[in-house]
Amino acid sequence: MRSRFPRKVFEAGDEPDPRFSLANERTFLAWIRTSLALLLAGVALEALDAPIQAEIRLASALIFIALGLVSIVHAWWSWAATERSMRLMQPLPGLAVGAIITSGAAIAIVGIIVGSLLV
């Protein structure tokens, strides 16, 4: 059988039920979709020149882009940690960045609303 990447994940423990591994992959893909949406929101704010005060628009765009990058890293880390936990029959890891992403998105959205009222 050929080696699978990353070895640190796949060489640990026993093979879990495929349904659980596939569910973990679907969660990974959902995080990737979320990160793409956050990145797109940040780019769109600047590219479309929305009628929002320039400094606030830029700050909100950068927050969305940063959240998108954090989501990409979290997607990979979470997938690997969950897969490894399932293989070693350990408790699954919790949501490490949920509060960060929620708070950041709320701040960016409030910024957009306030910035549009100041124009």
Biopython code that builds the backbone (N, CA, C, O; Angstrom):
import numpy as np
from Bio.PDB.StructureBuilder import StructureBuilder

atoms = [
    (1, "MET", "N", (0.842, -1.176, 0.000)),
    (1, "MET", "CA", (0.000, 0.000, 0.000)),
    (1, "MET", "C", (0.891, 1.244, 0.000)),
    (1, "MET", "O", (1.885, 1.305, 0.723)),
    (2, "ARG", "N", (0.527, 2.224, -0.811)),
    (2, "ARG", "CA", (1.354, 3.426, -0.895)),
    (2, "ARG", "C", (1.125, 4.316, 0.318)),
    (2, "ARG", "O", (0.093, 4.248, 0.985)),
    (3, "SER", "N", (2.112, 5.142, 0.577)),
    (3, "SER", "CA", (2.071, 6.045, 1.721)),
    (3, "SER", "C", (1.102, 7.196, 1.461)),
    (3, "SER", "O", (1.014, 7.702, 0.342)),
    (4, "ARG", "N", (0.376, 7.606, 2.500)),
    (4, "ARG", "CA", (-0.558, 8.734, 2.375)),
    (4, "ARG", "C", (0.001, 9.938, 3.120)),
    (4, "ARG", "O", (0.714, 9.804, 4.115)),
    (5, "PHE", "N", (-0.340, 11.107, 2.615)),
    (5, "PHE", "CA", (0.130, 12.367, 3.199)),
    (5, "PHE", "C", (-0.990, 12.987, 4.013)),
    (5, "PHE", "O", (-2.137, 12.945, 3.569)),
    (6, "PRO", "N", (-0.733, 13.540, 5.140)),
    (6, "PRO", "CA", (0.530, 13.623, 5.873)),
    (6, "PRO", "C", (0.769, 12.364, 6.696)),
    (6, "PRO", "O", (-0.149, 11.829, 7.318)),
    (7, "ARG", "N", (1.980, 11.913, 6.691)),
    (7, "ARG", "CA", (2.318, 10.673, 7.396)),
    (7, "ARG", "C", (2.011, 10.757, 8.884)),
    (7, "ARG", "O", (1.580, 9.779, 9.495)),
    (8, "LYS", "N", (2.237, 11.942, 9.467)),
    (8, "LYS", "CA", (1.999, 12.117, 10.911)),
    (8, "LYS", "C", (0.556, 11.766, 11.278)),
    (8, "LYS", "O", (0.292, 11.296, 12.384)),
    (9, "VAL", "N", (-0.367, 11.993, 10.360)),
    (9, "VAL", "CA", (-1.780, 11.692, 10.608)),
    (9, "VAL", "C", (-2.075, 10.235, 10.297)),
    (9, "VAL", "O", (-2.645, 9.526, 11.126)),
    (10, "PHE", "N", (-1.693, 9.786, 9.116)),
    (10, "PHE", "CA", (-2.129, 8.477, 8.640)),
    (10, "PHE", "C", (-1.356, 7.298, 9.219)),
    (10, "PHE", "O", (-1.840, 6.168, 9.167)),
    (11, "GLU", "N", (-0.176, 7.533, 9.767)),
    (11, "GLU", "CA", (0.573, 6.426, 10.358)),
    (11, "GLU", "C", (0.184, 6.176, 11.808)),
    (11, "GLU", "O", (0.602, 5.179, 12.395)),
    (12, "ALA", "N", (-0.602, 7.058, 12.386)),
    (12, "ALA", "CA", (-0.993, 6.928, 13.794)),
    (12, "ALA", "C", (-2.227, 6.036, 13.927)),
    (12, "ALA", "O", (-3.180, 6.165, 13.159)),
    (13, "GLY", "N", (-2.200, 5.149, 14.890)),
    (13, "GLY", "CA", (-3.390, 4.385, 15.263)),
    (13, "GLY", "C", (-3.966, 3.491, 14.179)),
    (13, "GLY", "O", (-3.270, 3.059, 13.261)),
    (14, "ASP", "N", (-5.274, 3.225, 14.314)),
    (14, "ASP", "CA", (-5.996, 2.333, 13.408)),
    (14, "ASP", "C", (-6.885, 3.130, 12.469)),
    (14, "ASP", "O", (-7.284, 4.257, 12.763)),
    (15, "GLU", "N", (-7.181, 2.518, 11.341)),
    (15, "GLU", "CA", (-8.049, 3.138, 10.337)),
    (15, "GLU", "C", (-9.464, 3.303, 10.928)),
    (15, "GLU", "O", (-10.064, 2.318, 11.359)),
    (16, "PRO", "N", (-10.002, 4.538, 10.954)),
    (16, "PRO", "CA", (-11.357, 4.736, 11.487)),
    (16, "PRO", "C", (-12.419, 4.319, 10.464)),
    (16, "PRO", "O", (-12.107, 4.023, 9.310)),
    (17, "ASP", "N", (-13.650, 4.302, 10.902)),
    (17, "ASP", "CA", (-14.774, 4.041, 10.005)),
    (17, "ASP", "C", (-14.732, 5.076, 8.876)),
    (17, "ASP", "O", (-14.630, 6.272, 9.150)),
    (18, "PRO", "N", (-14.809, 4.640, 7.609)),
    (18, "PRO", "CA", (-14.731, 5.581, 6.486)),
    (18, "PRO", "C", (-15.774, 6.693, 6.554)),
    (18, "PRO", "O", (-15.520, 7.803, 6.086)),
    (19, "ARG", "N", (-16.934, 6.417, 7.126)),
    (19, "ARG", "CA", (-17.961, 7.461, 7.222)),
    (19, "ARG", "C", (-17.473, 8.643, 8.042)),
    (19, "ARG", "O", (-17.772, 9.793, 7.719)),
    (20, "PHE", "N", (-16.723, 8.366, 9.099)),
    (20, "PHE", "CA", (-16.221, 9.446, 9.947)),
    (20, "PHE", "C", (-15.117, 10.233, 9.246)),
    (20, "PHE", "O", (-15.055, 11.458, 9.346)),
    (21, "SER", "N", (-14.246, 9.517, 8.535)),
    (21, "SER", "CA", (-13.196, 10.211, 7.771)),
    (21, "SER", "C", (-13.800, 11.073, 6.675)),
    (21, "SER", "O", (-13.344, 12.193, 6.442)),
    (22, "LEU", "N", (-14.820, 10.561, 6.002)),
    (22, "LEU", "CA", (-15.468, 11.344, 4.943)),
    (22, "LEU", "C", (-16.201, 12.550, 5.520)),
    (22, "LEU", "O", (-16.213, 13.617, 4.908)),
    (23, "ALA", "N", (-16.807, 12.391, 6.685)),
    (23, "ALA", "CA", (-17.458, 13.537, 7.337)),
    (23, "ALA", "C", (-16.416, 14.588, 7.714)),
    (23, "ALA", "O", (-16.670, 15.787, 7.592)),
    (24, "ASN", "N", (-15.259, 14.147, 8.166)),
    (24, "ASN", "CA", (-14.174, 15.069, 8.493)),
    (24, "ASN", "C", (-13.718, 15.817, 7.237)),
    (24, "ASN", "O", (-13.443, 17.016, 7.300)),
    (25, "GLU", "N", (-13.637, 15.128, 6.107)),
    (25, "GLU", "CA", (-13.258, 15.784, 4.850)),
    (25, "GLU", "C", (-14.317, 16.791, 4.410)),
    (25, "GLU", "O", (-13.979, 17.856, 3.894)),
    (26, "ARG", "N", (-15.589, 16.465, 4.609)),
    (26, "ARG", "CA", (-16.650, 17.423, 4.254)),
    (26, "ARG", "C", (-16.547, 18.683, 5.114)),
    (26, "ARG", "O", (-16.768, 19.793, 4.629)),
    (27, "THR", "N", (-16.212, 18.507, 6.384)),
    (27, "THR", "CA", (-16.031, 19.666, 7.254)),
    (27, "THR", "C", (-14.843, 20.497, 6.786)),
    (27, "THR", "O", (-14.906, 21.727, 6.791)),
    (28, "PHE", "N", (-13.768, 19.842, 6.386)),
    (28, "PHE", "CA", (-12.603, 20.543, 5.834)),
    (28, "PHE", "C", (-13.016, 21.372, 4.619)),
    (28, "PHE", "O", (-12.649, 22.542, 4.509)),
    (29, "LEU", "N", (-13.770, 20.773, 3.718)),
    (29, "LEU", "CA", (-14.204, 21.494, 2.518)),
    (29, "LEU", "C", (-15.142, 22.648, 2.866)),
    (29, "LEU", "O", (-15.112, 23.684, 2.201)),
    (30, "ALA", "N", (-15.967, 22.488, 3.889)),
    (30, "ALA", "CA", (-16.838, 23.590, 4.318)),
    (30, "ALA", "C", (-16.000, 24.759, 4.831)),
    (30, "ALA", "O", (-16.325, 25.916, 4.562)),
    (31, "TRP", "N", (-14.931, 24.471, 5.562)),
    (31, "TRP", "CA", (-14.044, 25.542, 6.028)),
    (31, "TRP", "C", (-13.345, 26.216, 4.852)),
    (31, "TRP", "O", (-13.139, 27.429, 4.867)),
    (32, "ILE", "N", (-12.978, 25.438, 3.836)),
    (32, "ILE", "CA", (-12.345, 26.027, 2.647)),
    (32, "ILE", "C", (-13.339, 26.951, 1.946)),
    (32, "ILE", "O", (-12.969, 28.047, 1.526)),
    (33, "ARG", "N", (-14.593, 26.522, 1.817)),
    (33, "ARG", "CA", (-15.619, 27.397, 1.211)),
    (33, "ARG", "C", (-15.793, 28.671, 2.031)),
    (33, "ARG", "O", (-15.912, 29.762, 1.474)),
    (34, "THR", "N", (-15.807, 28.532, 3.342)),
    (34, "THR", "CA", (-15.933, 29.705, 4.212)),
    (34, "THR", "C", (-14.757, 30.650, 4.013)),
    (34, "THR", "O", (-14.939, 31.864, 3.918)),
    (35, "SER", "N", (-13.562, 30.100, 3.953)),
    (35, "SER", "CA", (-12.383, 30.958, 3.772)),
    (35, "SER", "C", (-12.420, 31.667, 2.430)),
    (35, "SER", "O", (-12.057, 32.840, 2.346)),
    (36, "LEU", "N", (-12.852, 30.981, 1.377)),
    (36, "LEU", "CA", (-12.960, 31.630, 0.069)),
    (36, "LEU", "C", (-13.990, 32.753, 0.096)),
    (36, "LEU", "O", (-13.775, 33.808, -0.501)),
    (37, "ALA", "N", (-15.099, 32.535, 0.780)),
    (37, "ALA", "CA", (-16.125, 33.580, 0.880)),
    (37, "ALA", "C", (-15.592, 34.795, 1.643)),
    (37, "ALA", "O", (-15.854, 35.933, 1.254)),
    (38, "LEU", "N", (-14.853, 34.562, 2.717)),
    (38, "LEU", "CA", (-14.287, 35.673, 3.481)),
    (38, "LEU", "C", (-13.251, 36.440, 2.657)),
    (38, "LEU", "O", (-13.230, 37.670, 2.667)),
    (39, "LEU", "N", (-12.396, 35.708, 1.948)),
    (39, "LEU", "CA", (-11.412, 36.362, 1.083)),
    (39, "LEU", "C", (-12.100, 37.171, -0.005)),
    (39, "LEU", "O", (-11.708, 38.303, -0.288)),
    (40, "LEU", "N", (-13.123, 36.590, -0.611)),
    (40, "LEU", "CA", (-13.861, 37.283, -1.666)),
    (40, "LEU", "C", (-14.555, 38.534, -1.131)),
    (40, "LEU", "O", (-14.593, 39.560, -1.811)),
    (41, "ALA", "N", (-15.098, 38.457, 0.071)),
    (41, "ALA", "CA", (-15.743, 39.631, 0.672)),
    (41, "ALA", "C", (-14.738, 40.762, 0.841)),
    (41, "ALA", "O", (-15.049, 41.920, 0.563)),
    (42, "GLY", "N", (-13.540, 40.433, 1.295)),
    (42, "GLY", "CA", (-12.514, 41.454, 1.466)),
    (42, "GLY", "C", (-12.078, 42.067, 0.154)),
    (42, "GLY", "O", (-11.932, 43.285, 0.055)),
    (43, "VAL", "N", (-11.868, 41.239, -0.853)),
    (43, "VAL", "CA", (-11.462, 41.749, -2.167)),
    (43, "VAL", "C", (-12.585, 42.569, -2.787)),
    (43, "VAL", "O", (-12.335, 43.625, -3.367)),
    (44, "ALA", "N", (-13.814, 42.091, -2.669)),
    (44, "ALA", "CA", (-14.955, 42.790, -3.281)),
    (44, "ALA", "C", (-15.167, 44.170, -2.670)),
    (44, "ALA", "O", (-15.517, 45.112, -3.380)),
    (45, "LEU", "N", (-14.961, 44.299, -1.373)),
    (45, "LEU", "CA", (-15.139, 45.609, -0.734)),
    (45, "LEU", "C", (-14.254, 46.667, -1.388)),
    (45, "LEU", "O", (-14.691, 47.797, -1.611)),
    (46, "GLU", "N", (-13.026, 46.303, -1.690)),
    (46, "GLU", "CA", (-12.111, 47.261, -2.310)),
    (46, "GLU", "C", (-12.299, 47.333, -3.821)),
    (46, "GLU", "O", (-12.273, 48.424, -4.390)),
    (47, "ALA", "N", (-12.485, 46.211, -4.469)),
    (47, "ALA", "CA", (-12.576, 46.194, -5.934)),
    (47, "ALA", "C", (-13.825, 46.903, -6.444)),
    (47, "ALA", "O", (-13.787, 47.547, -7.493)),
    (48, "LEU", "N", (-14.920, 46.790, -5.719)),
    (48, "LEU", "CA", (-16.176, 47.391, -6.175)),
    (48, "LEU", "C", (-16.320, 48.840, -5.726)),
    (48, "LEU", "O", (-17.298, 49.505, -6.068)),
    (49, "ASP", "N", (-15.351, 49.327, -4.963)),
    (49, "ASP", "CA", (-15.373, 50.717, -4.499)),
    (49, "ASP", "C", (-16.735, 51.073, -3.895)),
    (49, "ASP", "O", (-17.390, 52.031, -4.305)),
    (50, "ALA", "N", (-17.131, 50.274, -2.915)),
    (50, "ALA", "CA", (-18.425, 50.470, -2.251)),
    (50, "ALA", "C", (-18.496, 51.859, -1.616)),
    (50, "ALA", "O", (-17.475, 52.397, -1.187)),
    (51, "PRO", "N", (-19.696, 52.442, -1.554)),
    (51, "PRO", "CA", (-19.845, 53.790, -0.978)),
    (51, "PRO", "C", (-19.737, 53.777, 0.549)),
    (51, "PRO", "O", (-20.715, 53.971, 1.270)),
    (52, "ILE", "N", (-18.510, 53.541, 1.007)),
    (52, "ILE", "CA", (-18.207, 53.472, 2.435)),
    (52, "ILE", "C", (-16.969, 54.336, 2.650)),
    (52, "ILE", "O", (-16.108, 54.418, 1.774)),
    (53, "GLN", "N", (-16.878, 54.976, 3.804)),
    (53, "GLN", "CA", (-15.693, 55.782, 4.096)),
    (53, "GLN", "C", (-14.437, 54.941, 3.832)),
    (53, "GLN", "O", (-14.344, 53.801, 4.288)),
    (54, "ALA", "N", (-13.477, 55.503, 3.100)),
    (54, "ALA", "CA", (-12.329, 54.757, 2.571)),
    (54, "ALA", "C", (-11.534, 54.009, 3.643)),
    (54, "ALA", "O", (-11.194, 52.842, 3.452)),
    (55, "GLU", "N", (-11.238, 54.656, 4.753)),
    (55, "GLU", "CA", (-10.429, 54.014, 5.794)),
    (55, "GLU", "C", (-11.168, 52.831, 6.424)),
    (55, "GLU", "O", (-10.581, 51.782, 6.685)),
    (56, "ILE", "N", (-12.438, 53.020, 6.655)),
    (56, "ILE", "CA", (-13.240, 51.946, 7.255)),
    (56, "ILE", "C", (-13.411, 50.803, 6.261)),
    (56, "ILE", "O", (-13.359, 49.635, 6.647)),
    (57, "ARG", "N", (-13.613, 51.127, 4.984)),
    (57, "ARG", "CA", (-13.739, 50.094, 3.948)),
    (57, "ARG", "C", (-12.463, 49.259, 3.874)),
    (57, "ARG", "O", (-12.522, 48.031, 3.815)),
    (58, "LEU", "N", (-11.306, 49.930, 3.878)),
    (58, "LEU", "CA", (-10.032, 49.212, 3.828)),
    (58, "LEU", "C", (-9.846, 48.340, 5.068)),
    (58, "LEU", "O", (-9.422, 47.189, 4.956)),
    (59, "ALA", "N", (-10.157, 48.875, 6.242)),
    (59, "ALA", "CA", (-10.017, 48.095, 7.478)),
    (59, "ALA", "C", (-10.924, 46.867, 7.456)),
    (59, "ALA", "O", (-10.500, 45.775, 7.834)),
    (60, "SER", "N", (-12.169, 47.041, 7.015)),
    (60, "SER", "CA", (-13.097, 45.907, 6.942)),
    (60, "SER", "C", (-12.617, 44.882, 5.927)),
    (60, "SER", "O", (-12.695, 43.678, 6.172)),
    (61, "ALA", "N", (-12.121, 45.354, 4.791)),
    (61, "ALA", "CA", (-11.608, 44.438, 3.767)),
    (61, "ALA", "C", (-10.428, 43.633, 4.307)),
    (61, "ALA", "O", (-10.348, 42.424, 4.088)),
    (62, "LEU", "N", (-9.524, 44.294, 5.003)),
    (62, "LEU", "CA", (-8.365, 43.595, 5.565)),
    (62, "LEU", "C", (-8.769, 42.601, 6.647)),
    (62, "LEU", "O", (-8.168, 41.534, 6.771)),
    (63, "ILE", "N", (-9.785, 42.950, 7.429)),
    (63, "ILE", "CA", (-10.286, 42.006, 8.438)),
    (63, "ILE", "C", (-10.842, 40.760, 7.754)),
    (63, "ILE", "O", (-10.534, 39.641, 8.165)),
    (64, "PHE", "N", (-11.659, 40.941, 6.712)),
    (64, "PHE", "CA", (-12.208, 39.783, 5.994)),
    (64, "PHE", "C", (-11.099, 38.929, 5.380)),
    (64, "PHE", "O", (-11.157, 37.701, 5.442)),
    (65, "ILE", "N", (-10.097, 39.567, 4.794)),
    (65, "ILE", "CA", (-8.994, 38.816, 4.192)),
    (65, "ILE", "C", (-8.215, 38.053, 5.264)),
    (65, "ILE", "O", (-7.867, 36.889, 5.066)),
    (66, "ALA", "N", (-7.943, 38.702, 6.391)),
    (66, "ALA", "CA", (-7.238, 38.026, 7.488)),
    (66, "ALA", "C", (-8.044, 36.840, 8.015)),
    (66, "ALA", "O", (-7.486, 35.778, 8.293)),
    (67, "LEU", "N", (-9.355, 37.024, 8.150)),
    (67, "LEU", "CA", (-10.207, 35.920, 8.612)),
    (67, "LEU", "C", (-10.202, 34.775, 7.611)),
    (67, "LEU", "O", (-10.211, 33.608, 8.002)),
    (68, "GLY", "N", (-10.188, 35.100, 6.325)),
    (68, "GLY", "CA", (-10.112, 34.062, 5.296)),
    (68, "GLY", "C", (-8.828, 33.259, 5.402)),
    (68, "GLY", "O", (-8.845, 32.035, 5.270)),
    (69, "LEU", "N", (-7.721, 33.939, 5.640)),
    (69, "LEU", "CA", (-6.439, 33.241, 5.786)),
    (69, "LEU", "C", (-6.409, 32.395, 7.054)),
    (69, "LEU", "O", (-5.885, 31.281, 7.047)),
    (70, "VAL", "N", (-6.970, 32.921, 8.141)),
    (70, "VAL", "CA", (-7.057, 32.151, 9.384)),
    (70, "VAL", "C", (-7.916, 30.902, 9.162)),
    (70, "VAL", "O", (-7.595, 29.829, 9.671)),
    (71, "SER", "N", (-8.999, 31.042, 8.409)),
    (71, "SER", "CA", (-9.893, 29.908, 8.144)),
    (71, "SER", "C", (-9.204, 28.812, 7.347)),
    (71, "SER", "O", (-9.437, 27.627, 7.584)),
    (72, "ILE", "N", (-8.353, 29.206, 6.401)),
    (72, "ILE", "CA", (-7.629, 28.206, 5.607)),
    (72, "ILE", "C", (-6.696, 27.397, 6.508)),
    (72, "ILE", "O", (-6.659, 26.169, 6.435)),
    (73, "VAL", "N", (-5.950, 28.090, 7.349)),
    (73, "VAL", "CA", (-5.029, 27.404, 8.265)),
    (73, "VAL", "C", (-5.816, 26.523, 9.231)),
    (73, "VAL", "O", (-5.429, 25.386, 9.502)),
    (74, "HIS", "N", (-6.919, 27.054, 9.746)),
    (74, "HIS", "CA", (-7.744, 26.273, 10.676)),
    (74, "HIS", "C", (-8.315, 25.025, 9.992)),
    (74, "HIS", "O", (-8.377, 23.959, 10.604)),
    (75, "ALA", "N", (-8.727, 25.149, 8.745)),
    (75, "ALA", "CA", (-9.282, 23.998, 8.024)),
    (75, "ALA", "C", (-8.289, 22.845, 8.014)),
    (75, "ALA", "O", (-8.645, 21.706, 8.317)),
    (76, "TRP", "N", (-7.048, 23.144, 7.666)),
    (76, "TRP", "CA", (-6.029, 22.089, 7.597)),
    (76, "TRP", "C", (-5.726, 21.540, 8.990)),
    (76, "TRP", "O", (-5.699, 20.326, 9.192)),
    (77, "TRP", "N", (-5.499, 22.434, 9.945)),
    (77, "TRP", "CA", (-5.160, 21.991, 11.289)),
    (77, "TRP", "C", (-6.288, 21.147, 11.889)),
    (77, "TRP", "O", (-6.035, 20.100, 12.485)),
    (78, "SER", "N", (-7.505, 21.595, 11.733)),
    (78, "SER", "CA", (-8.654, 20.899, 12.299)),
    (78, "SER", "C", (-8.841, 19.531, 11.655)),
    (78, "SER", "O", (-9.113, 18.548, 12.345)),
    (79, "TRP", "N", (-8.693, 19.466, 10.325)),
    (79, "TRP", "CA", (-8.825, 18.174, 9.643)),
    (79, "TRP", "C", (-7.794, 17.198, 10.186)),
    (79, "TRP", "O", (-8.134, 16.071, 10.548)),
    (80, "ALA", "N", (-6.523, 17.627, 10.245)),
    (80, "ALA", "CA", (-5.449, 16.736, 10.688)),
    (80, "ALA", "C", (-5.643, 16.316, 12.147)),
    (80, "ALA", "O", (-5.481, 15.141, 12.479)),
    (81, "ALA", "N", (-5.985, 17.258, 13.010)),
    (81, "ALA", "CA", (-6.164, 16.939, 14.431)),
    (81, "ALA", "C", (-7.341, 15.992, 14.645)),
    (81, "ALA", "O", (-7.264, 15.078, 15.466)),
    (82, "THR", "N", (-8.428, 16.208, 13.911)),
    (82, "THR", "CA", (-9.602, 15.345, 14.053)),
    (82, "THR", "C", (-9.312, 13.945, 13.527)),
    (82, "THR", "O", (-9.671, 12.956, 14.166)),
    (83, "GLU", "N", (-8.668, 13.855, 12.370)),
    (83, "GLU", "CA", (-8.340, 12.542, 11.797)),
    (83, "GLU", "C", (-7.411, 11.771, 12.733)),
    (83, "GLU", "O", (-7.601, 10.576, 12.960)),
    (84, "ARG", "N", (-6.425, 12.450, 13.264)),
    (84, "ARG", "CA", (-5.489, 11.796, 14.183)),
    (84, "ARG", "C", (-6.209, 11.349, 15.462)),
    (84, "ARG", "O", (-5.956, 10.255, 15.965)),
    (85, "SER", "N", (-7.093, 12.183, 15.982)),
    (85, "SER", "CA", (-7.852, 11.815, 17.183)),
    (85, "SER", "C", (-8.717, 10.588, 16.939)),
    (85, "SER", "O", (-8.809, 9.709, 17.796)),
    (86, "MET", "N", (-9.355, 10.525, 15.768)),
    (86, "MET", "CA", (-10.190, 9.357, 15.459)),
    (86, "MET", "C", (-9.341, 8.097, 15.368)),
    (86, "MET", "O", (-9.758, 7.033, 15.825)),
    (87, "ARG", "N", (-8.161, 8.207, 14.785)),
    (87, "ARG", "CA", (-7.285, 7.047, 14.634)),
    (87, "ARG", "C", (-6.755, 6.550, 15.977)),
    (87, "ARG", "O", (-6.530, 5.354, 16.158)),
    (88, "LEU", "N", (-6.557, 7.473, 16.914)),
    (88, "LEU", "CA", (-6.014, 7.105, 18.222)),
    (88, "LEU", "C", (-7.103, 6.900, 19.276)),
    (88, "LEU", "O", (-6.809, 6.674, 20.450)),
    (89, "MET", "N", (-8.384, 6.983, 18.836)),
    (89, "MET", "CA", (-9.523, 6.807, 19.743)),
    (89, "MET", "C", (-9.456, 7.794, 20.914)),
    (89, "MET", "O", (-9.693, 7.422, 22.063)),
    (90, "GLN", "N", (-9.131, 9.048, 20.609)),
    (90, "GLN", "CA", (-9.061, 10.108, 21.606)),
    (90, "GLN", "C", (-10.221, 11.067, 21.400)),
    (90, "GLN", "O", (-10.851, 11.052, 20.343)),
    (91, "PRO", "N", (-10.517, 11.910, 22.400)),
    (91, "PRO", "CA", (-11.581, 12.909, 22.215)),
    (91, "PRO", "C", (-11.248, 13.847, 21.053)),
    (91, "PRO", "O", (-10.086, 14.179, 20.818)),
    (92, "LEU", "N", (-12.276, 14.258, 20.345)),
    (92, "LEU", "CA", (-12.074, 15.155, 19.210)),
    (92, "LEU", "C", (-11.745, 16.561, 19.701)),
    (92, "LEU", "O", (-12.229, 16.984, 20.751)),
    (93, "PRO", "N", (-10.919, 17.287, 18.939)),
    (93, "PRO", "CA", (-10.583, 18.660, 19.341)),
    (93, "PRO", "C", (-11.784, 19.582, 19.200)),
    (93, "PRO", "O", (-12.691, 19.318, 18.410)),
    (94, "GLY", "N", (-11.786, 20.655, 19.964)),
    (94, "GLY", "CA", (-12.867, 21.635, 19.892)),
    (94, "GLY", "C", (-12.630, 22.638, 18.774)),
    (94, "GLY", "O", (-11.614, 22.593, 18.080)),
    (95, "LEU", "N", (-13.579, 23.535, 18.617)),
    (95, "LEU", "CA", (-13.480, 24.588, 17.609)),
    (95, "LEU", "C", (-12.565, 25.675, 18.155)),
    (95, "LEU", "O", (-12.946, 26.429, 19.051)),
    (96, "ALA", "N", (-11.375, 25.749, 17.618)),
    (96, "ALA", "CA", (-10.362, 26.651, 18.170)),
    (96, "ALA", "C", (-10.550, 28.104, 17.755)),
    (96, "ALA", "O", (-10.200, 29.005, 18.517)),
    (97, "VAL", "N", (-11.088, 28.353, 16.579)),
    (97, "VAL", "CA", (-11.120, 29.728, 16.060)),
    (97, "VAL", "C", (-12.528, 30.269, 15.862)),
    (97, "VAL", "O", (-12.696, 31.334, 15.268)),
    (98, "GLY", "N", (-13.514, 29.581, 16.333)),
    (98, "GLY", "CA", (-14.895, 30.024, 16.124)),
    (98, "GLY", "C", (-15.164, 31.418, 16.652)),
    (98, "GLY", "O", (-15.789, 32.229, 15.969)),
    (99, "ALA", "N", (-14.703, 31.706, 17.859)),
    (99, "ALA", "CA", (-14.931, 33.028, 18.452)),
    (99, "ALA", "C", (-14.164, 34.109, 17.706)),
    (99, "ALA", "O", (-14.654, 35.229, 17.560)),
    (100, "ILE", "N", (-12.972, 33.787, 17.235)),
    (100, "ILE", "CA", (-12.170, 34.763, 16.487)),
    (100, "ILE", "C", (-12.863, 35.132, 15.182)),
    (100, "ILE", "O", (-12.980, 36.311, 14.846)),
    (101, "ILE", "N", (-13.316, 34.129, 14.452)),
    (101, "ILE", "CA", (-13.955, 34.392, 13.161)),
    (101, "ILE", "C", (-15.279, 35.120, 13.349)),
    (101, "ILE", "O", (-15.581, 36.056, 12.608)),
    (102, "THR", "N", (-16.065, 34.704, 14.322)),
    (102, "THR", "CA", (-17.340, 35.368, 14.581)),
    (102, "THR", "C", (-17.136, 36.817, 15.005)),
    (102, "THR", "O", (-17.804, 37.716, 14.494)),
    (103, "SER", "N", (-16.220, 37.044, 15.934)),
    (103, "SER", "CA", (-15.956, 38.414, 16.400)),
    (103, "SER", "C", (-15.405, 39.285, 15.283)),
    (103, "SER", "O", (-15.830, 40.427, 15.111)),
    (104, "GLY", "N", (-14.462, 38.747, 14.528)),
    (104, "GLY", "CA", (-13.876, 39.514, 13.432)),
    (104, "GLY", "C", (-14.892, 39.885, 12.371)),
    (104, "GLY", "O", (-14.912, 41.019, 11.893)),
    (105, "ALA", "N", (-15.742, 38.925, 11.999)),
    (105, "ALA", "CA", (-16.774, 39.209, 10.999)),
    (105, "ALA", "C", (-17.760, 40.245, 11.530)),
    (105, "ALA", "O", (-18.187, 41.129, 10.787)),
    (106, "ALA", "N", (-18.123, 40.145, 12.801)),
    (106, "ALA", "CA", (-19.048, 41.127, 13.384)),
    (106, "ALA", "C", (-18.437, 42.525, 13.376)),
    (106, "ALA", "O", (-19.120, 43.498, 13.057)),
    (107, "ILE", "N", (-17.161, 42.628, 13.722)),
    (107, "ILE", "CA", (-16.484, 43.929, 13.708)),
    (107, "ILE", "C", (-16.448, 44.499, 12.297)),
    (107, "ILE", "O", (-16.715, 45.684, 12.098)),
    (108, "ALA", "N", (-16.118, 43.661, 11.316)),
    (108, "ALA", "CA", (-16.057, 44.128, 9.928)),
    (108, "ALA", "C", (-17.429, 44.576, 9.435)),
    (108, "ALA", "O", (-17.538, 45.590, 8.745)),
    (109, "ILE", "N", (-18.469, 43.835, 9.781)),
    (109, "ILE", "CA", (-19.824, 44.193, 9.342)),
    (109, "ILE", "C", (-20.281, 45.494, 10.000)),
    (109, "ILE", "O", (-20.867, 46.353, 9.341)),
    (110, "VAL", "N", (-20.014, 45.637, 11.294)),
    (110, "VAL", "CA", (-20.354, 46.899, 11.967)),
    (110, "VAL", "C", (-19.585, 48.050, 11.328)),
    (110, "VAL", "O", (-20.131, 49.137, 11.142)),
    (111, "GLY", "N", (-18.324, 47.815, 10.994)),
    (111, "GLY", "CA", (-17.537, 48.835, 10.307)),
    (111, "GLY", "C", (-18.140, 49.241, 8.979)),
    (111, "GLY", "O", (-18.166, 50.424, 8.640)),
    (112, "ILE", "N", (-18.621, 48.273, 8.229)),
    (112, "ILE", "CA", (-19.255, 48.565, 6.936)),
    (112, "ILE", "C", (-20.513, 49.407, 7.142)),
    (112, "ILE", "O", (-20.742, 50.377, 6.421)),
    (113, "ILE", "N", (-21.317, 49.034, 8.117)),
    (113, "ILE", "CA", (-22.555, 49.783, 8.382)),
    (113, "ILE", "C", (-22.234, 51.213, 8.815)),
    (113, "ILE", "O", (-22.813, 52.167, 8.296)),
    (114, "VAL", "N", (-21.316, 51.356, 9.762)),
    (114, "VAL", "CA", (-20.944, 52.693, 10.236)),
    (114, "VAL", "C", (-20.307, 53.496, 9.105)),
    (114, "VAL", "O", (-20.613, 54.675, 8.926)),
    (115, "GLY", "N", (-19.425, 52.858, 8.346)),
    (115, "GLY", "CA", (-18.763, 53.544, 7.243)),
    (115, "GLY", "C", (-19.710, 54.011, 6.164)),
    (115, "GLY", "O", (-19.488, 55.051, 5.543)),
    (116, "SER", "N", (-20.768, 53.249, 5.935)),
    (116, "SER", "CA", (-21.745, 53.669, 4.919)),
    (116, "SER", "C", (-22.607, 54.827, 5.425)),
    (116, "SER", "O", (-23.102, 55.623, 4.627)),
    (117, "LEU", "N", (-22.788, 54.925, 6.731)),
    (117, "LEU", "CA", (-23.561, 56.037, 7.291)),
    (117, "LEU", "C", (-22.753, 57.334, 7.335)),
    (117, "LEU", "O", (-23.328, 58.422, 7.376)),
    (118, "LEU", "N", (-21.439, 57.225, 7.327)),
    (118, "LEU", "CA", (-20.577, 58.400, 7.405)),
    (118, "LEU", "C", (-20.300, 59.038, 6.047)),
    (118, "LEU", "O", (-19.705, 60.114, 5.979)),
    (119, "VAL", "N", (-20.718, 58.397, 4.985)),
    (119, "VAL", "CA", (-20.458, 58.945, 3.641)),
    (119, "VAL", "C", (-21.449, 60.026, 3.311)),
    (119, "VAL", "O", (-21.392, 60.606, 2.227)),
]
sb = StructureBuilder()
sb.init_structure("model")
sb.init_model(0)
sb.init_chain("A")
sb.init_seg("    ")
for serial, (resi, resn, name, xyz) in enumerate(atoms, 1):
    if name == "N":
        sb.init_residue(resn, " ", resi, " ")
    sb.init_atom(name, np.array(xyz, "f"), 0.0, 1.0, " ", f" {name:<3s}", serial, name[0])
structure = sb.get_structure()
